[in-house]
Each structure stands twice: as structure tokens, then as C-alpha cells.
Amino acid sequence: MLRSVKRRLDYIRIQLENLLEVNARQLEELSPLNFASSSKESMELRMCVMQMQEMSMSFSLQYLRLQSAIQQETREFTLLSNIMKARHEAAKNAINNIR
């Protein structure tokens, strides 16, 4: 399960990086020197930028949720590992005390 979560995390990270690259390119196109003369075209460009920003926020939220899930799974694994270790040591000490 941890591997699948890590794969999802890597996928989302790659998507975010691609999204940021596209967003940066679009922002360069929106510089004052590159604005289209038509207000319709500039409005379309602004809408595209807004959509990209919304997608970026959505990916960021997914990434944060995934990180939270991984942290919770890590805490659970650590807890179980510590319990199993304590049981093992108790059993080992009991056996050594019998000898």
C-alpha cells in the first residue's frame, strides 16, 4: 500500500511540475508586450491562466492530502513495530529468566 501511495505522490508531483511549467509559459505570453490587440483574445488568455491556477491549487490540495495519508500510515506502522518489538523483548526476557 505504501508503494502505491508513493507512486501516486510521484505522479502528482510530476503533474504539478508540468503544470507550473505550462503556467510559467502562459504568464510569459501574458506580458504587456505580448498582449493580443483584441480584448476577446486577452480575455481568453486570462481565463486560461485562471483555469491553470485553479488546477494548480487542486493538485496542491491533492498533494497535501496524500502527504497527510502517508504520515498517518507511517505513524501506524511505527506504532505496530514498537508493539511487536516490546512483545518480542518480553518473550525473550521471559525465556532468558527461565534458563
N, C-alpha and C positions, 0 to 999 in steps of 0.2 A: 504494500500500500504506500509505503514511504517513497518508493521509486516512482510510482505513478504520480504522486503529488509533486515530486521533484521535476518530473517530465513536464507536468502542467505548468509549474513555476518557470521552467526554462522557456516553454512555449510563450507564455505571457510576457516574459522579459524580452524575448526576440520581437514579439509583436509591438511592444512599447518602443523598442529601439527603432523599428521600422516606421512606426507612427511618428516618432519625434523627427526622424529624417525627412519624412514627407512634409510634416508641419513646418520644418525649418525652410524647406524649399519653397513652400507656398508663401511663407512670410517674406522671403526674398523677392518673390514675384509681386508681392503687395507693396513694395517700397514705393514712395511717391513718384519716382521716376518711371516706374513700370505700370502705373495705373492705366487701365484702359480709358479711352476717351468717353466711352458710353457708360452712363450710370447703371444701366442694366448689367453690363459685364462686371462692373466693380461690385455691384450688389451680389452677384453670383459668387464672386471670389470671396466676399465677406461671409456669405452663407457657408461656403466650403470650409473656411477657416473655423467658423463656429462649430460645424459638424466635427471637424478634426479635434477641436478642443474637447468637445463632449465625449468623443471616443477615447481620447487620452485620459480623461477623468474616469471613464468607465473601466478602462484597463487598469488604471492605478488602484481603483477600488477592488477589482478582482485580485490584483496582486497582493494587496494588503490582507484581504480575506484568506488568501492561500497561505501567506506567511503566518497568519494567526493560527490556521489549522495545523500547519507544520509545527509551530511552537507548542501547541496543545498536545499533539501526538508525541513530541519529544519529551514533554513533561510526564506523560503517561508511561512511556517506555522507561524512563529513568526511575519512576516510582516502582514499577513492576520489577525492574532489575535490582533495585535496592532491597525489595522484599524477598526476592529469590536468594540474593546473596546472604541476607540475615538468616533465612531458613537453613541454607547450606552450612553456614558457620555454626549455627546452633546444633545441627545434627552432627557436624564434625566434632565439636567440643564434647557432645554427649558420648560419642564413640570413644574419644580420647580419654574421657573420665572413667569409662568402664575398664579400660586397659590398665 
